[in-house]
Amino acid sequence: MDALVDAFTGLSDWITSVVFFSVTIGGATLPLVVVWLVVAGTFFTFWLGFMNLRGMRLAIDLVRGRYSNPNDAGEVTHFQALATAVSGTVGLGNIAGVAVAISIGGPGATFWMIIAGLVGMSTKMAECMLGVKFRRQYADGTVSGGPMYYLTDGMKTIGLGGLGKVLAVCFAICMVGGSLGGGNMFQSNQATALIIDVTGGEDGPLGGYAWLIGVIFAVLVGAVILGGIKSIAKVTEKIVPFMGVFYLVSCLIVVLANIPAIPSAIGEIFDGAFTGAGATGGIVGALITGFQRAAFSNEAGLGSSATAHSAVKTSEPATEGFVASLEPFIDTVVICTMTALTIIITGAWNDPDVGDISGVQLTSRAFESVFPWFPYILVVAVVLFAFSTMISWSYYGMKATRYLFRDSPVAENIYKLVFCVFTVIGAAAALAPVINFSDSMIFLLGIFNIIGLYCMAKIIRTEILGYYRRVKSGEIKQTVSAGH
């Protein structure tokens, strides 16, 4: 096990140095890949006429099934597709990642996370619409979609088939790496760290058994992913609403216990965002850290969740674009903001020894400031978040593997086994190399994906705006299931 961990650490350091080519501005390091993602989100926000905000009501109606036809091709409902995708984005990035952002960039990072979440809604809308439009349907009723397919087939429709094929293969390879890293190892690593921390730390009964916790996670994940997207969707549609409400209520208890500190906390957020007070690297540090953590958390522009959304039952690709736009809002604007407010309002981010504890432990400290036993509540949330993210990302990796090996069931089964092995490795590895490897693989997805989005920008606008106009004009009416 030690040899595997050492090999992985060396590999992650090398990949990180290549992916995160950066420049230094005002004492803060700016990875250019973060600029790439934020610029894309901003572009599509304007390109689609702020449909991320204007179309929110329609998106909610679609999730509620008001425009659904159960006879449409696909495997899951709009709600199940959203739940599966949200379970892939709402994970430890919302708990540990936000804590890391605030500990490095200060409270001001919160503001920029929210901005990144709002513009990310547009990118998510674009990529998930394409995922449905260019998905492949099979005789047994199953479908395969996502960037691998719209880069291959969509780019072909505009005369760029060769470039699209190269982008698709590179994307699929990184999707497999991202599923093993950010979608798996990071989740099991941070969940294991918190479980050990609340049971007495390294000197406690579980101190030397991180690998065993990883094995338990691997067994649970394996039991679900064997059933494919329908099995995953059935689990996530139950877990996601529960874990979201559970975690938000927990955060709300901490906030309400510190009501007098709310104005001060909000002041720190805006002060840090625009003046850089208390933030490493000043305003630039807050902005960069906030954008980077938001991109890691909601995955807008990376194309990952388009794989889950592609399985939806619909005959209108734009419908899932609107539904998918809710993801960054739920993930970043709501859940990440509540985590940040909890950490800031309790003052946990400003503790003298903050640099000596990991991301999830900082959030745990904020919870513990209200009730000594409250970290145990956080453990439940962390385990649910980690588990749901792992099963969703296993599906993404499976689809990427199928693409690379031409729908080989043998390759898919080997991938499932490798995924479970990496769950155990993630639990036993140190945090730094896990974060480096996770960020590298996942951010690489965005490079290949967004090139395709820019090339197919006209297709995206035609589909999204055209559907919206037809709904508003009454050409598309609500189905009989409206209100049910």
C-alpha positions in Angstrom: 0.0 0.0 0.0 2.8 2.4 0.9 4.4 1.8 -2.5 1.2 2.6 -4.3 0.7 5.8 -2.3 4.3 6.9 -3.1 3.9 6.2 -6.8 0.6 8.1 -6.9 2.1 11.1 -5.1 4.9 11.4 -7.6 2.5 11.1 -10.6 0.1 13.7 -9.2 3.0 16.3 -8.6 4.1 16.0 -12.2 0.6 16.3 -13.7 -0.2 19.3 -11.5 2.9 21.2 -12.7 1.8 20.7 -16.3 -1.9 21.5 -16.0 -1.7 24.4 -13.6 0.6 26.6 -15.6 0.1 30.0 -13.9 1.1 33.6 -13.6 1.6 35.6 -10.4 -0.6 38.8 -10.0 -0.4 40.9 -6.9 1.3 38.1 -5.0 -1.4 35.6 -5.9 -1.0 32.7 -8.2 -3.5 32.6 -11.1 -3.9 29.2 -12.9 -4.8 30.0 -16.5 -7.2 27.1 -16.6 -9.4 28.9 -14.1 -9.5 31.9 -16.4 -10.4 29.6 -19.2 -13.5 28.3 -17.3 -14.7 31.7 -16.0 -14.3 33.4 -19.4 -16.4 30.6 -20.9 -19.1 31.0 -18.3 -19.2 34.7 -18.9 -19.3 34.4 -22.6 -22.2 31.9 -22.6 -24.1 34.1 -20.1 -24.1 36.9 -22.6 -24.4 34.7 -25.7 -27.6 33.1 -24.3 -29.1 36.4 -23.2 -28.8 35.6 -19.4 -31.0 32.6 -19.9 -29.4 31.1 -16.7 -31.5 33.6 -14.7 -34.4 34.2 -17.1 -35.1 30.5 -17.5 -35.0 29.5 -13.8 -38.8 29.2 -13.6 -39.0 27.0 -16.7 -36.2 24.9 -15.3 -38.1 24.3 -12.1 -41.3 23.4 -14.0 -39.3 20.9 -16.1 -37.9 19.2 -12.9 -41.4 19.0 -11.6 -42.4 17.1 -14.7 -44.8 19.7 -16.2 -43.4 19.3 -19.7 -42.5 15.6 -19.5 -43.6 12.7 -21.8 -42.9 9.3 -20.3 -42.8 7.8 -23.8 -39.8 9.9 -24.8 -36.5 8.0 -25.3 -34.2 7.9 -22.3 -33.7 6.0 -19.1 -34.4 8.5 -16.2 -36.7 11.4 -15.5 -35.6 15.1 -15.4 -35.6 14.9 -11.6 -33.5 11.7 -11.5 -31.0 13.1 -14.0 -30.7 16.3 -12.0 -30.4 14.3 -8.7 -27.7 12.1 -10.2 -25.7 15.0 -11.6 -26.1 17.1 -8.4 -24.9 14.1 -6.4 -21.8 14.2 -8.5 -21.2 17.9 -7.9 -22.4 18.3 -4.3 -19.7 16.5 -2.5 -16.7 17.2 -0.3 -15.9 20.2 -2.5 -18.8 21.9 -0.8 -17.5 21.1 2.7 -13.7 20.7 2.5 -13.1 22.7 -0.7 -14.9 25.8 0.6 -12.9 25.5 3.8 -9.7 25.4 1.8 -10.8 28.4 -0.2 -11.5 30.5 2.9 -8.4 29.5 4.7 -6.3 30.6 1.7 -8.4 33.5 0.2 -10.2 34.7 3.2 -14.0 35.4 3.5 -13.9 37.4 0.3 -13.5 34.1 -1.6 -17.2 33.5 -0.8 -18.4 36.3 -3.0 -16.4 35.2 -6.0 -17.6 31.6 -5.5 -21.1 32.9 -5.9 -20.3 34.9 -9.0 -18.6 31.9 -10.5 -21.6 29.8 -9.7 -24.0 32.1 -11.4 -22.0 32.4 -14.7 -21.4 28.6 -14.5 -25.1 28.0 -14.9 -24.8 29.1 -18.5 -21.9 26.8 -19.3 -23.7 23.9 -17.7 -26.9 24.7 -19.7 -24.8 24.7 -23.0 -23.0 21.4 -22.4 -25.9 19.4 -21.1 -28.1 20.4 -24.0 -25.4 19.1 -26.4 -25.2 16.0 -24.3 -28.8 15.1 -25.1 -28.8 16.4 -28.7 -25.9 14.2 -29.7 -26.5 11.1 -27.5 -26.5 7.7 -28.9 -29.5 5.4 -28.4 -29.3 1.6 -28.4 -31.8 -1.1 -29.2 -32.2 -2.2 -25.6 -33.4 1.3 -24.6 -30.1 2.5 -23.0 -28.3 5.7 -24.1 -24.8 7.0 -24.0 -24.0 10.7 -24.1 -21.8 13.4 -22.8 -18.8 15.3 -24.2 -17.2 12.3 -25.8 -20.2 11.9 -28.1 -21.0 15.5 -28.8 -17.4 16.3 -29.5 -17.3 13.4 -31.9 -20.7 13.7 -33.6 -21.5 17.4 -33.0 -18.2 18.7 -34.3 -18.7 16.5 -37.4 -21.9 18.4 -38.3 -19.9 21.6 -38.6 -17.1 20.1 -40.6 -14.7 19.7 -37.7 -14.9 15.9 -37.3 -11.2 15.3 -37.1 -10.6 17.9 -34.3 -13.7 16.7 -32.5 -12.5 13.1 -32.4 -9.1 14.1 -30.9 -10.9 16.3 -28.3 -13.3 13.4 -27.5 -10.5 10.9 -26.9 -8.5 13.3 -24.8 -11.6 14.1 -22.8 -12.5 10.5 -22.2 -9.1 9.7 -20.9 -9.2 12.6 -18.5 -12.8 11.7 -17.5 -11.5 8.3 -16.4 -8.7 10.0 -14.4 -11.1 12.6 -13.0 -13.5 9.9 -11.9 -10.7 8.1 -10.0 -9.4 11.4 -8.5 -11.9 14.1 -7.7 -14.9 11.8 -8.0 -13.5 9.1 -5.9 -10.2 9.5 -4.1 -10.8 13.0 -2.8 -14.2 12.0 -1.5 -13.0 8.9 0.3 -9.9 10.7 1.6 -11.8 13.5 3.3 -14.6 11.3 4.6 -12.1 9.0 6.1 -10.1 11.9 7.6 -13.2 13.2 9.4 -14.3 9.8 10.6 -10.9 9.2 12.2 -10.8 12.8 13.6 -14.1 12.5 15.5 -13.2 9.1 16.8 -10.1 10.2 18.6 -7.7 11.0 15.8 -4.6 9.0 14.9 -4.5 7.8 18.5 -8.1 6.7 18.4 -9.4 3.2 17.6 -9.6 3.9 13.9 -6.3 5.8 13.7 -4.4 3.1 11.9 -7.3 1.8 9.8 -7.8 4.3 7.1 -7.5 1.6 4.5 -10.3 -0.4 6.2 -12.7 2.5 6.0 -11.7 2.8 2.3 -12.6 -0.9 1.9 -16.0 -0.4 3.4 -16.7 2.6 1.1 -15.5 0.5 -1.9 -17.9 -2.4 -1.0 -20.9 0.0 -0.7 -20.0 1.8 -3.9 -19.5 -1.5 -5.8 -22.9 -2.7 -4.7 -24.6 0.3 -6.3 -22.7 0.8 -9.5 -23.2 -2.8 -10.7 -26.7 -1.8 -11.6 -25.8 1.1 -14.0 -27.6 4.4 -14.3 -31.0 3.2 -13.3 -29.7 1.8 -10.1 -27.6 4.9 -9.4 -30.6 7.2 -10.2 -32.8 5.3 -7.8 -30.3 5.8 -5.0 -29.4 9.4 -5.7 -33.0 10.6 -6.1 -33.5 9.5 -2.4 -30.1 10.5 -1.0 -29.7 14.0 -2.7 -32.8 15.7 -1.3 -32.3 14.2 2.1 -28.6 15.1 2.4 -29.1 18.6 1.0 -31.8 19.5 3.5 -30.0 17.7 6.3 -26.8 19.7 5.7 -28.5 23.0 5.1 -30.5 22.7 8.3 -27.3 21.8 10.2 -25.6 24.9 8.8 -28.6 27.0 9.7 -28.4 25.9 13.3 -24.8 27.1 13.5 -25.7 30.4 11.8 -28.8 31.0 14.1 -26.6 30.2 17.2 -24.4 33.2 16.1 -27.1 35.7 15.0 -25.3 38.7 16.4 -22.3 37.9 14.2 -24.2 37.8 10.9 -23.7 41.5 9.9 -20.0 41.2 10.7 -19.6 38.0 8.7 -21.4 39.5 5.7 -19.2 42.6 6.0 -16.1 40.4 6.1 -17.2 38.7 2.8 -17.7 42.0 0.9 -14.6 43.6 2.5 -12.5 40.6 1.5 -13.9 40.5 -2.0 -13.2 44.1 -2.8 -10.4 45.2 -0.6 -8.6 42.0 0.2 -8.6 42.6 3.9 -7.6 39.5 5.7 -7.0 37.5 2.6 -3.8 35.9 1.4 -2.8 37.8 -1.7 -5.5 40.5 -1.2 -8.4 40.9 -3.5 -6.7 38.9 -6.3 -6.1 36.0 -3.9 -9.8 36.0 -2.8 -11.0 36.1 -6.4 -8.7 33.4 -7.7 -9.3 31.1 -4.8 -13.1 31.6 -5.0 -13.2 30.9 -8.7 -11.0 27.9 -8.5 -12.9 26.2 -5.6 -16.3 27.0 -7.3 -15.1 25.5 -10.6 -14.0 22.4 -8.7 -17.3 22.1 -6.8 -19.9 22.8 -9.5 -17.9 21.5 -12.5 -19.5 24.0 -14.9 -17.6 23.9 -18.2 -16.0 20.6 -17.4 -18.7 18.5 -19.2 -18.8 15.8 -16.6 -22.4 16.0 -15.5 -23.6 16.1 -19.2 -23.0 12.4 -19.1 -25.7 11.9 -16.5 -28.1 14.4 -18.0 -27.8 12.7 -21.4 -29.8 9.7 -20.0 -33.0 11.8 -19.5 -36.3 11.0 -21.1 -36.9 13.8 -23.5 -37.3 14.6 -27.2 -36.2 18.2 -26.7 -32.5 18.6 -26.0 -32.9 22.1 -24.6 -35.1 20.9 -21.8 -32.2 19.3 -20.0 -30.1 22.4 -20.6 -32.5 24.3 -18.5 -32.7 21.6 -15.8 -28.9 21.3 -15.7 -28.5 25.1 -15.1 -30.0 24.5 -11.6 -26.9 22.5 -10.6 -24.4 25.3 -10.1 -27.1 27.3 -8.3 -27.9 24.5 -5.9 -24.2 23.5 -5.5 -22.4 26.8 -5.3 -24.9 29.6 -4.6 -26.8 27.7 -1.9 -24.7 24.9 -0.4 -21.2 26.4 -0.7 -22.4 29.8 0.5 -24.0 28.1 3.6 -20.7 26.3 4.3 -18.7 29.5 4.0 -21.1 31.5 6.2 -20.8 28.8 8.8 -17.0 28.9 8.8 -16.9 32.7 8.8 -19.6 33.4 11.3 -18.0 31.2 13.9 -14.5 32.6 13.3 -13.1 29.2 12.7 -11.2 30.3 9.5 -9.2 32.8 11.6 -8.0 30.4 14.2 -4.2 30.6 14.8 -3.6 26.9 13.9 -5.9 26.9 10.8 -2.9 26.1 8.6 -2.3 22.8 10.5 -5.7 21.2 9.8 -7.3 19.9 6.6 -10.3 21.3 4.8 -13.0 19.2 6.2 -11.6 19.5 9.7 -11.9 23.3 9.5 -15.6 22.9 8.7 -15.9 20.4 11.6 -14.4 23.0 14.0 -17.0 25.5 13.0 -19.8 23.0 13.8 -18.1 22.1 17.1 -18.2 25.7 18.2 -22.0 25.4 18.7 -22.3 22.0 20.2 -19.3 19.7 21.1 -21.1 16.8 19.6 -22.1 18.6 16.4 -19.1 17.2 14.4 -20.8 13.8 14.5 -23.7 15.4 12.5 -21.2 16.6 10.0 -19.8 13.1 9.7 -23.2 11.9 8.5 -23.3 14.7 5.9 -19.8 14.0 4.8 -20.4 10.3 4.3 -23.6 10.9 2.4 -21.9 13.6 0.2 -18.9 11.4 -0.5 -20.9 8.3 -1.2 -23.3 10.0 -3.6 -20.4 11.7 -5.5 -18.5 8.5 -5.8 -21.4 6.5 -7.3 -22.2 9.3 -9.8 -18.6 9.7 -10.9 -18.2 6.0 -11.3 -21.0 6.2 -14.0 -19.1 9.1 -15.7 -15.9 7.0 -15.8 -17.8 3.9 -17.0 -19.3 5.8 -20.0 -15.8 7.2 -20.8 -14.4 3.7 -20.6 -17.1 2.4 -22.9 -16.3 5.2 -25.4 -12.6 4.5 -25.4 -13.0 0.7 -25.8 -16.0 0.7 -28.2 -18.7 -0.4 -25.7 -16.6 -3.4 -24.4 -18.4 -4.9 -21.3 -15.1 -6.4 -20.2 -13.4 -3.0 -20.1 -16.3 -1.6 -18.2 -16.1 -4.3 -15.6 -12.3 -3.8 -15.2 -13.0 -0.1 -14.7 -15.5 -0.8 -11.9 -12.8 -3.0 -10.2 -10.1 -0.3 -10.6 -12.5 2.4 -9.3 -13.1 0.4 -6.1 -9.3 -0.1 -5.6 -8.8 3.6 -6.0 -11.4 4.2 -3.3 -9.1 2.4 -0.8 -6.0 4.2 -2.1 -7.7 7.5 -1.7 -8.6 6.8 1.9 -5.0 6.0 2.8 -3.2 8.7 0.8 -2.2 12.2 2.1 -4.5 15.1 1.3 -2.1 17.2 -0.8 -1.4 14.7 -3.7 -5.1 13.8 -3.8 -6.2 17.4 -4.3 -3.4 18.0 -6.9 -4.3 14.9 -8.9 -8.1 15.6 -8.6 -7.8 19.2 -9.8 -5.4 18.3 -12.6 -7.6 15.6 -14.2 -10.9 17.5 -13.7 -9.6 20.9 -14.9 -8.1 19.2 -18.0 -11.7 18.2 -18.9 -12.6 21.8 -19.3 -9.8 22.5 -21.8 -11.1 20.0 -24.3 -14.8 20.5 -23.6 -14.9 24.3 -23.9 -13.1 24.2 -27.2 -16.0 22.2 -28.5 -18.6 24.5 -26.9 -17.1 27.5 -28.6 -17.1 25.7 -31.9 -20.8 24.7 -31.5 -21.9 28.0 -30.0 -24.4 28.7 -32.8 -26.1 25.3 -32.3 -26.3 25.9 -28.6 -28.0 29.3 -28.9 -30.4 28.1 -31.6 -31.6 25.2 -29.5 -31.8 27.0 -26.1 -33.4 30.3 -27.3 -35.6 28.5 -29.8 -37.1 26.2 -27.2 -37.6 29.1 -24.7 -39.5 31.1 -27.4 -41.8 28.2 -28.2 -42.7 27.7 -24.5 -43.4 31.4 -24.0 -45.5 31.6 -27.2 -47.6 28.6 -26.1 -46.4 26.4 -28.9 -45.1 24.0 -26.3 -47.7 23.3 -23.7 -47.6 21.7 -20.3 -48.4 18.0 -20.3 -51.3 16.3 -18.6 -49.1 15.5 -15.6 -48.8 19.3 -14.8 -49.2 19.8 -11.1 -48.6 16.2 -10.2 
